[in-house]
Amino acid sequence: MILYFTGTGNSLAVAQQLSVATGENLMPLSAAANRDLGAERCVGLVYPCYDYNTPPAVRNLVERLRLNSEAYVFVVVTCGAQTGNSIYTVRQILKKQGVEVAYSHKIRMPDNSAPIFGRNPNDQLWKLEKYATRLDTIAADIKVRRHGHHFAAPGLAGWLAGLPAVERKLLGGFCPTVDESRCVGCGTCAAVCPVGNITMEGKAHMGPNCTACLGCLHACPKQAVAVGKKTITREQQYRHPKMSLPDLEQR
Ligand SMILES: Cc1cc2nc3c(=O)[nH]c(=O)nc-3n(C[C@H](O)[C@H](O)[C@H](O)COP(=O)(O)O)c2cc1C
């Protein structure tokens, strides 16, 4: 079973490819959190890195997983460049539940936070080709139940970014708002939000549980979603090229 969390499709694309290569079924992490997965002999977790650490929503969902301590558990993190402590944090959460992560790796992908810094994730599509062979290696490793950790060592940046007050400040700065004058109430943002944080009452309204995935920012057909004072252009909006909007509806 491969469990995924995604904002713009990178992690879902990786999870899908691993699912095809290994024959393991796919499930959104949010759907798995309330089930007994004790019968699963192989469980993979695929999710993005946010601010050198694990997205809060992923942490919360992993805390609620019920896995078999005998299962072969692996983690693959997608990131723009650095995984920070995003693998370590999940390993520690599972360890407390008596579950060892046997194998972990990372895949570099277009950075979906790039528009906040004035850059375009669509200029980074070369990463998809460059890291495709790594995905083949990871799939081959999983099939033979290989053990080993890559890019999993904890570091100071990830530790600092994970301090609750720092995390609130950093990720809070990425939580989008809706420009009501541009919003046409189409509901696309609510449909793709992986934590169900957006409600539609004529226009879109953000709730208090944003995990800063930026899925809504990238999916809005009217570019009505902004981060702070930053709106992004249609050209800067990103979704993994093999993913459709309905693919991103993960609840
Ligand atoms: C709020 C936020 C913070 C991010 N922080 C990092 C980071 O610390 N390091 C990194 O390499 N990429 C970072 N990224 C980029 C994502 O990890 C990367 O684009 C990932 O593949 C997105 O996956 P998704 O499409 O499945 O949501 C960040 C993205 C967001 C939205």
The ligand as a Tripos MOL2 file, in Angstrom:
@<TRIPOS>MOLECULE
LIG
   31    33     1     0     0
SMALL
NO_CHARGES

@<TRIPOS>ATOM
      1 C1          5.3520   25.8000    2.0080 C.3       1 LIG1
      2 C2          6.3680   25.0650    1.1970 C.ar      1 LIG1
      3 C3          7.6450   24.9050    1.6970 C.ar      1 LIG1
      4 C4          8.6060   24.1980    0.9470 C.ar      1 LIG1
      5 N1          9.8350   23.9970    1.5100 N.ar      1 LIG1
      6 C5         10.7450   23.2730    0.8300 C.ar      1 LIG1
      7 C6         12.0090   22.9970    1.4280 C.ar      1 LIG1
      8 O1         12.2910   23.3180    2.5910 O.2       1 LIG1
      9 N2         12.9250   22.3210    0.6840 N.ar      1 LIG1
     10 C7         12.6680   21.9140   -0.5870 C.ar      1 LIG1
     11 O2         13.5440   21.3390   -1.2190 O.2       1 LIG1
     12 N3         11.4560   22.1270   -1.1760 N.ar      1 LIG1
     13 C8         10.4830   22.7890   -0.4930 C.ar      1 LIG1
     14 N4          9.2480   22.9980   -1.0500 N.ar      1 LIG1
     15 C9          8.9600   22.4600   -2.3990 C.3       1 LIG1
     16 C10         8.1590   21.1560   -2.3650 C.3       1 LIG1
     17 O3          8.6760   20.2690   -1.3820 O.3       1 LIG1
     18 C11         8.1650   20.4320   -3.7160 C.3       1 LIG1
     19 O4          7.8230   21.2660   -4.7640 O.3       1 LIG1
     20 C12         7.2460   19.1980   -3.6650 C.3       1 LIG1
     21 O5          7.6140   18.3260   -4.6890 O.3       1 LIG1
     22 C13         5.7790   19.5460   -3.7990 C.3       1 LIG1
     23 O6          5.0620   18.3340   -3.7840 O.3       1 LIG1
     24 P1          3.5160   18.2130   -4.1700 P.3       1 LIG1
     25 O7          3.3730   18.6550   -5.6100 O.co2     1 LIG1
     26 O8          3.2320   16.7600   -4.0150 O.co2     1 LIG1
     27 O9          2.7390   19.0560   -3.2590 O.co2     1 LIG1
     28 C14         8.2700   23.6820   -0.3360 C.ar      1 LIG1
     29 C15         6.9660   23.8540   -0.8250 C.ar      1 LIG1
     30 C16         6.0280   24.5200   -0.0690 C.ar      1 LIG1
     31 C17         4.6270   24.6530   -0.6120 C.3       1 LIG1
@<TRIPOS>BOND
     1     1     2 1
     2     2     3 ar
     3     2    30 ar
     4     3     4 ar
     5     4     5 ar
     6     4    28 ar
     7     5     6 ar
     8     6     7 ar
     9     6    13 1
    10     7     8 2
    11     7     9 ar
    12     9    10 ar
    13    10    11 2
    14    10    12 ar
    15    12    13 ar
    16    13    14 ar
    17    14    15 1
    18    14    28 ar
    19    15    16 1
    20    16    17 1
    21    16    18 1
    22    18    19 1
    23    18    20 1
    24    20    21 1
    25    20    22 1
    26    22    23 1
    27    23    24 1
    28    24    25 2
    29    24    26 1
    30    24    27 1
    31    28    29 ar
    32    29    30 ar
    33    30    31 1
@<TRIPOS>SUBSTRUCTURE
     1 LIG1         1 GROUP 0 **** ****
